[in-house]
Amino acid sequence: MSDAEPLRVLVVDDHPIWRDGVARDLEAAGFTVCGTAGDAAQALRVATATRPDVVLLDLHLPDGSGVDVARQLGTMSPPPRILVLSASGERQDVLDAMTAGATGYLVKSASASELIDGVRRVARGEPVFTPGLAGLVLGEYRRLATGPADDGTPRLTDRETEVLRLVAKGLTYPQIAERLVLSVRTVQNHVQNTLTKLQLHNKAQLVRYALEQGLDE
């Protein structure tokens, strides 16, 4: 997809009024809603046929779990980015969604502007969370930075931890660079160094790793 082309979004939710309202908000913001689906089977069929850039996915569907849908979407080539939009803010639901391949997780109380911004950022591969859920990730970053060196966990530098806290808060690389008076390249290097230490490949995997460790609320 070139920068000139609008993002293609598939909206998956079993409530028609909610689904259609979200689709209208996305279209009004300049996205192309390439399809909608009300259940898991339809979601997979439409995704295969339309090849969306982002799938906006509810977790609780009448014929199965959105977590299973996320896993199957991950087998597509290339796989779409997945932003979960769920009524649930339970830690286990977040954990399950992220380990299944989701890049972001918003609860349905999010505003239209938060949702639109979230879709854009997830399309770029940036982890996106409802603010209260981001605190889970922050707790793990603190543990990585301060935990004992002999516990098998790679140690992060103070600067790496500072950068990752801002990533978890939802700041973009340019915003982090401005906040910390660094170049964007330096910010990218700090994130890459952390991914290398943890033997992960991208920021979404880093978030999933953090959640898998069992974070303090």
Disulfide bonds with the S-S distance in Angstrom:
none
